[in-house]
Amino acid sequence: LDTDVTFATDIAELWKLFSKLQEKQSIGLVENQSDWYLGKLWKKHRPWPALGRGYNTGVILLELKRLRELGWGQLWRLIAEKDLMTHYTTSLADQDIFNAIIKQHPYLVYNLP
C-alpha cells in the first residue's frame, strides 16, 4: 500500500480478494484512471509499456508463493533490463516495472474492484 492510502472500511475486505485469484493470477491491481500509459499527454511523452491505461500500484495484492513458483525474480529482472535499454529510467518507479511485466504476461493480473 502507498503511504497516502487510507481505509474507510475493514482492511480484511481487501484481504478476502486473495480468494478470487484464478490459477496463475498472482498480482491484484486497480486499473489506472489517468491517460499516462496511453502516451498522448504531450508530444514526446514515451511511457513504459502497459496494457491500455495500465495499472496503479498504490494498492497491490501479491500472491508471493505463486510468484516464486513462476520464477518472479528472473521474470521481472529480464523485462526491466530490456525496457531500461530504451527508456533509460522509470518515471513511476515500481509501477512502470509492474506494467511492463503485465503487458507481456497479462495472465498474472487480477483486476481489483
PyRosetta script that sets phi, psi and omega in degrees:
from pyrosetta import init, pose_from_sequence

init()
pose = pose_from_sequence("LDTDVTFATDIAELWKLFSKLQEKQSIGLVENQSDWYLGKLWKKHRPWPALGRGYNTGVILLELKRLRELGWGQLWRLIAEKDLMTHYTTSLADQDIFNAIIKQHPYLVYNLP")
pose.set_psi(1, 137.1)
pose.set_omega(1, 172.2)
pose.set_phi(2, -66.2)
pose.set_psi(2, 154.2)
pose.set_omega(2, -177.4)
pose.set_phi(3, -69.7)
pose.set_psi(3, -14.6)
pose.set_omega(3, 179.8)
pose.set_phi(4, -95.5)
pose.set_psi(4, 10.0)
pose.set_omega(4, 179.7)
pose.set_phi(5, -89.0)
pose.set_psi(5, 130.2)
pose.set_omega(5, 174.4)
pose.set_phi(6, -122.4)
pose.set_psi(6, 154.7)
pose.set_omega(6, -178.0)
pose.set_phi(7, -112.1)
pose.set_psi(7, 135.6)
pose.set_omega(7, 176.1)
pose.set_phi(8, -102.2)
pose.set_psi(8, 4.9)
pose.set_omega(8, 179.5)
pose.set_phi(9, -146.8)
pose.set_psi(9, -179.4)
pose.set_omega(9, -178.9)
pose.set_phi(10, -67.9)
pose.set_psi(10, 128.3)
pose.set_omega(10, 179.8)
pose.set_phi(11, -63.2)
pose.set_psi(11, -17.7)
pose.set_omega(11, 176.9)
pose.set_phi(12, -59.9)
pose.set_psi(12, -26.5)
pose.set_omega(12, 177.6)
pose.set_phi(13, -63.5)
pose.set_psi(13, -37.3)
pose.set_omega(13, 176.4)
pose.set_phi(14, -67.9)
pose.set_psi(14, -43.9)
pose.set_omega(14, -179.5)
pose.set_phi(15, -58.6)
pose.set_psi(15, -37.3)
pose.set_omega(15, -179.1)
pose.set_phi(16, -61.8)
pose.set_psi(16, -23.1)
pose.set_omega(16, -178.3)
pose.set_phi(17, -67.5)
pose.set_psi(17, -18.9)
pose.set_omega(17, 175.1)
pose.set_phi(18, -56.8)
pose.set_psi(18, -34.1)
pose.set_omega(18, -177.8)
pose.set_phi(19, -68.9)
pose.set_psi(19, -13.6)
pose.set_omega(19, -179.3)
pose.set_phi(20, -90.9)
pose.set_psi(20, -9.2)
pose.set_omega(20, -179.9)
pose.set_phi(21, -65.6)
pose.set_psi(21, 132.1)
pose.set_omega(21, 177.5)
pose.set_phi(22, -88.7)
pose.set_psi(22, 173.9)
pose.set_omega(22, -176.9)
pose.set_phi(23, -16.7)
pose.set_psi(23, -78.9)
pose.set_omega(23, -174.6)
pose.set_phi(24, -96.8)
pose.set_psi(24, -3.1)
pose.set_omega(24, 178.2)
pose.set_phi(25, -62.7)
pose.set_psi(25, 124.6)
pose.set_omega(25, -174.3)
pose.set_phi(26, -130.5)
pose.set_psi(26, -10.2)
pose.set_omega(26, -175.0)
pose.set_phi(27, -131.2)
pose.set_psi(27, 119.7)
pose.set_omega(27, 176.8)
pose.set_phi(28, -101.7)
pose.set_psi(28, 123.4)
pose.set_omega(28, -177.1)
pose.set_phi(29, -142.6)
pose.set_psi(29, 159.8)
pose.set_omega(29, 174.4)
pose.set_phi(30, -97.6)
pose.set_psi(30, 138.7)
pose.set_omega(30, 177.1)
pose.set_phi(31, -62.3)
pose.set_psi(31, 139.1)
pose.set_omega(31, 179.1)
pose.set_phi(32, -62.5)
pose.set_psi(32, 140.7)
pose.set_omega(32, -179.7)
pose.set_phi(33, -95.2)
pose.set_psi(33, -12.1)
pose.set_omega(33, -179.4)
pose.set_phi(34, -95.5)
pose.set_psi(34, 172.4)
pose.set_omega(34, 178.3)
pose.set_phi(35, -92.9)
pose.set_psi(35, 11.6)
pose.set_omega(35, -174.9)
pose.set_phi(36, -47.7)
pose.set_psi(36, -52.9)
pose.set_omega(36, -174.6)
pose.set_phi(37, -79.2)
pose.set_psi(37, -4.7)
pose.set_omega(37, 176.3)
pose.set_phi(38, -77.8)
pose.set_psi(38, -16.5)
pose.set_omega(38, 173.4)
pose.set_phi(39, 74.4)
pose.set_psi(39, 25.1)
pose.set_omega(39, -177.4)
pose.set_phi(40, -121.5)
pose.set_psi(40, 21.5)
pose.set_omega(40, -176.4)
pose.set_phi(41, -76.3)
pose.set_psi(41, -32.8)
pose.set_omega(41, 174.5)
pose.set_phi(42, -155.3)
pose.set_psi(42, 171.3)
pose.set_omega(42, -169.3)
pose.set_phi(43, -55.3)
pose.set_psi(43, -48.3)
pose.set_omega(43, -175.7)
pose.set_phi(44, -103.2)
pose.set_psi(44, 22.8)
pose.set_omega(44, 179.5)
pose.set_phi(45, -69.5)
pose.set_psi(45, 119.8)
pose.set_omega(45, -179.9)
pose.set_phi(46, -127.5)
pose.set_psi(46, 82.8)
pose.set_omega(46, 179.9)
pose.set_phi(47, -73.2)
pose.set_psi(47, 163.8)
pose.set_omega(47, 174.4)
pose.set_phi(48, -65.1)
pose.set_psi(48, 161.0)
pose.set_omega(48, 178.9)
pose.set_phi(49, -62.7)
pose.set_psi(49, 144.9)
pose.set_omega(49, 177.9)
pose.set_phi(50, -159.4)
pose.set_psi(50, 157.1)
pose.set_omega(50, 172.4)
pose.set_phi(51, -80.2)
pose.set_psi(51, 116.1)
pose.set_omega(51, 178.6)
pose.set_phi(52, 55.0)
pose.set_psi(52, -124.7)
pose.set_omega(52, 179.5)
pose.set_phi(53, -75.6)
pose.set_psi(53, -9.7)
pose.set_omega(53, -178.3)
pose.set_phi(54, 80.2)
pose.set_psi(54, -170.8)
pose.set_omega(54, -177.7)
pose.set_phi(55, -125.8)
pose.set_psi(55, 148.6)
pose.set_omega(55, 178.2)
pose.set_phi(56, -96.9)
pose.set_psi(56, 130.4)
pose.set_omega(56, -177.1)
pose.set_phi(57, -98.1)
pose.set_psi(57, 17.6)
pose.set_omega(57, 177.0)
pose.set_phi(58, -64.0)
pose.set_psi(58, -33.5)
pose.set_omega(58, 173.7)
pose.set_phi(59, -128.1)
pose.set_psi(59, 121.1)
pose.set_omega(59, -176.4)
pose.set_phi(60, -140.7)
pose.set_psi(60, 134.8)
pose.set_omega(60, 172.4)
pose.set_phi(61, -103.9)
pose.set_psi(61, 129.6)
pose.set_omega(61, 178.7)
pose.set_phi(62, -121.4)
pose.set_psi(62, 118.8)
pose.set_omega(62, 174.9)
pose.set_phi(63, -87.6)
pose.set_psi(63, 86.8)
pose.set_omega(63, -168.6)
pose.set_phi(64, -61.5)
pose.set_psi(64, -41.6)
pose.set_omega(64, -179.7)
pose.set_phi(65, -59.9)
pose.set_psi(65, -45.9)
pose.set_omega(65, -179.6)
pose.set_phi(66, -64.9)
pose.set_psi(66, -41.0)
pose.set_omega(66, 178.9)
pose.set_phi(67, -62.0)
pose.set_psi(67, -41.2)
pose.set_omega(67, 177.7)
pose.set_phi(68, -62.3)
pose.set_psi(68, -42.7)
pose.set_omega(68, 179.7)
pose.set_phi(69, -62.8)
pose.set_psi(69, -30.0)
pose.set_omega(69, 180.0)
pose.set_phi(70, -85.7)
pose.set_psi(70, 2.5)
pose.set_omega(70, 179.8)
pose.set_phi(71, 74.1)
pose.set_psi(71, 39.0)
pose.set_omega(71, -175.8)
pose.set_phi(72, -52.2)
pose.set_psi(72, -43.5)
pose.set_omega(72, -176.8)
pose.set_phi(73, -54.6)
pose.set_psi(73, -45.1)
pose.set_omega(73, 179.0)
pose.set_phi(74, -78.9)
pose.set_psi(74, -38.4)
pose.set_omega(74, -177.6)
pose.set_phi(75, -56.9)
pose.set_psi(75, -53.1)
pose.set_omega(75, -176.1)
pose.set_phi(76, -68.4)
pose.set_psi(76, -36.3)
pose.set_omega(76, -178.9)
pose.set_phi(77, -64.5)
pose.set_psi(77, -44.7)
pose.set_omega(77, -179.3)
pose.set_phi(78, -61.1)
pose.set_psi(78, -44.0)
pose.set_omega(78, -179.1)
pose.set_phi(79, -68.7)
pose.set_psi(79, -43.7)
pose.set_omega(79, 179.8)
pose.set_phi(80, -62.7)
pose.set_psi(80, -45.3)
pose.set_omega(80, -179.6)
pose.set_phi(81, -62.0)
pose.set_psi(81, -41.4)
pose.set_omega(81, 179.5)
pose.set_phi(82, -63.0)
pose.set_psi(82, -47.3)
pose.set_omega(82, -178.0)
pose.set_phi(83, -72.5)
pose.set_psi(83, -29.1)
pose.set_omega(83, 177.0)
pose.set_phi(84, -67.5)
pose.set_psi(84, -21.8)
pose.set_omega(84, 177.8)
pose.set_phi(85, -67.9)
pose.set_psi(85, -25.6)
pose.set_omega(85, 179.6)
pose.set_phi(86, -109.0)
pose.set_psi(86, -26.0)
pose.set_omega(86, -178.6)
pose.set_phi(87, -100.7)
pose.set_psi(87, -18.2)
pose.set_omega(87, 176.0)
pose.set_phi(88, 68.0)
pose.set_psi(88, -31.4)
pose.set_omega(88, -179.9)
pose.set_phi(89, -154.8)
pose.set_psi(89, 166.6)
pose.set_omega(89, 174.3)
pose.set_phi(90, -100.1)
pose.set_psi(90, 148.6)
pose.set_omega(90, 174.5)
pose.set_phi(91, -92.3)
pose.set_psi(91, -34.6)
pose.set_omega(91, -175.3)
pose.set_phi(92, -120.1)
pose.set_psi(92, 28.9)
pose.set_omega(92, 173.6)
pose.set_phi(93, 52.0)
pose.set_psi(93, -126.9)
pose.set_omega(93, -176.0)
pose.set_phi(94, -57.9)
pose.set_psi(94, -31.0)
pose.set_omega(94, -178.5)
pose.set_phi(95, -62.0)
pose.set_psi(95, -39.2)
pose.set_omega(95, 177.3)
pose.set_phi(96, -64.0)
pose.set_psi(96, -42.5)
pose.set_omega(96, -179.5)
pose.set_phi(97, -64.0)
pose.set_psi(97, -49.4)
pose.set_omega(97, 179.3)
pose.set_phi(98, -58.4)
pose.set_psi(98, -41.8)
pose.set_omega(98, -179.2)
pose.set_phi(99, -67.2)
pose.set_psi(99, -37.8)
pose.set_omega(99, 177.2)
pose.set_phi(100, -64.2)
pose.set_psi(100, -39.8)
pose.set_omega(100, 178.4)
pose.set_phi(101, -65.0)
pose.set_psi(101, -46.8)
pose.set_omega(101, -178.3)
pose.set_phi(102, -65.2)
pose.set_psi(102, -33.3)
pose.set_omega(102, 177.2)
pose.set_phi(103, -58.4)
pose.set_psi(103, -40.4)
pose.set_omega(103, -179.1)
pose.set_phi(104, -86.8)
pose.set_psi(104, -25.0)
pose.set_omega(104, -176.2)
pose.set_phi(105, -134.0)
pose.set_psi(105, 67.1)
pose.set_omega(105, -174.9)
pose.set_phi(106, -62.6)
pose.set_psi(106, -21.5)
pose.set_omega(106, 179.2)
pose.set_phi(107, -64.8)
pose.set_psi(107, -16.0)
pose.set_omega(107, -178.4)
pose.set_phi(108, -74.3)
pose.set_psi(108, -23.8)
pose.set_omega(108, -169.5)
pose.set_phi(109, -95.8)
pose.set_psi(109, 141.8)
pose.set_omega(109, 170.6)
pose.set_phi(110, -115.7)
pose.set_psi(110, 125.5)
pose.set_omega(110, -179.8)
pose.set_phi(111, -76.9)
pose.set_psi(111, 113.1)
pose.set_omega(111, 176.7)
pose.set_phi(112, -70.3)
pose.set_psi(112, 145.6)
pose.set_omega(112, 178.8)
pose.set_phi(113, -70.0)
pose.dump_pdb("model.pdb")
